[in-house]
């Protein structure tokens, strides 16, 4: 099976990141990097150029996941999926965020959001998809 896409994981919790890496790798995705903080995420993104970033909203007090997602989009045109324990309606208006995944999430939701995100990047298909704990408010990128 060929690789389906290059993903950057931005997750401060090592065990969560490892679980996501193993699960997504088994499905054929290349996890090109794992960052535990904002600075590492931006450094890895510049060096590795992933197709999509999965970014935890609660990185650290100095720089949250939304700020990282904005910078990934602005500097490198890398869109993000924001992973959060809450999905705030105001966050859904952020153009740099392709989708939201609510913590804790089911493996099938992780799969769905990654597959849909990579498909959107290939086809720019506009759609909205909702399930408990998952929101994909697709929009055209600027």
Secondary structure, DSSP 8 states (H G I E B T S, - for coil): -----EEEEE-S-HHHHHHHHHHHHHTT-EEEEEESSHHHHHHHHHHH--SEEEEES-SBTTB-HHHHHHHHHHHH--EEEEEESS--GGGGG-TTEEEEEESS--HHHHHHHHHHHHHHHHH----EEEETTEEEE-----
